[in-house]
Amino acid sequence: MIGLWAIGGRSSAIGQEQGQGQGGASGEALTARGVAFLKGRQEDAGGWSSEISPGITGLVVTALLRTGVTPFDPAVEKGLALIEQTIGRDGSEAEGPHANYLTAIGIMALNEAKKKGAGDRYDATIAGGQSALIGLQWDEGEGKTPADPFYGGAGYGSKSRPDMSNTSFMIEALRETGLPEDDPALQKALLFVSRSQNLDSEFNDQPFAGKVNDGGFIYTPANGGESQAGDAPGGGLRSYASMTYAGLKSMVYAGLTMDDPRVKAAYEFIRQNYSLDENPGMGQQGLFYYYQTFSKALAALGDPTLTDAEGREHDWRADLVAALADRQGPRGEWVNPADRWMEGDPNLVTAYALLALASARSDSGPRA
């Protein structure tokens, strides 16, 4: 799980800056140190941690652009060139087990460069990448009907079993690069997202739906369902926070509002399990993936505060900055000692942290 922004968004000040962490560290100060760390870690060919996954370069470049580095910065230029090489000039050449991630992350990086002044040079690659993502989606082209739990989802690559992480990146990339929320691909994806929620409702016909029924999300409904958090008593599948925030973000990006019962249920799970100390349901595993989904989802909802199940109001941006301030290393890096899903790699994890901080500066949904 390489697991990995706003239309008319406005900046949000927390205190004097983007939030104060422990010891008065601001989001801007944390960001500056993280950017310096990453810029000093670039490989000669333009990538970051390429031996682990070429997708990490796309996450790093997007993070740098969203934190104020320009597309004409030498490090970013080299990274963008490598991304184009990876997904091809027509956006359709990403191959292997991570084709969906590589394409989604790649076109988001190129789109970010376009918005920051790179002009239309990446338009053809972005459009091709959109088509490639839609081609990887499980639908009639793979012999699936809307009744199939695979339908609308995306997996790691062509014919790979779909999951919520891949699907959420596909949805995010398509919306960020301009597809409207009512696009057929996004509405198909919403069927898969709805089936990934532990919610007994008209939107989920899977056998596990009502066994936990807490509004949280699992990893996939395919092949009978699977949760990275394991099984629940009574045969259900445990919800966990990183996938719940990914599911909430995906529903908002596909046009649902707080009036929808699926959004209400996901938000209630979040209220019941609000924490920046861990990835609820997974402990320290996937913590920084969780931080970036947490920030993107709450920014998409646009509310600067969240009231938990005990009635305590949280300034979630300030809480996020404080959590990241506590965890930043001496070189400006972040890394997760619980090394699952590649979170032992400081380049990947620092990119996640910077993406979380960037989303915390915005109050609104996908930046199409």
Protein Blocks (a to p, Z undefined) as FASTA:
>chain_A
ZZhfbghiacddehjbnodcehhiafklmmmmmmmmmmmmccfkopahklmomklmmmmm
mmmmmnopafkbmklmmmmmmmmmmnopnopacgcjklmmmmmmmmmmmmmmmmnonajm
lmmmmmmmmmmmmmmpgcfknopafkbmkgopacfbehiacdfklmmmmmmmmmmnopaf
klmklmmmmmmmmmmpccddfkbccfklmmnonopacfbfgehiaafkbpaehhiacddf
klmmmmmmmmmmnopafkbmklmmmmmmmmmmgcfkbcehjlmnoklmmmmmmmmmmmmn
opabdcdfkopacdfklmmmmmmmmmpcfkopacdfblgehilpmklmmmmmmmmmmmmm
pcbdcdZZ
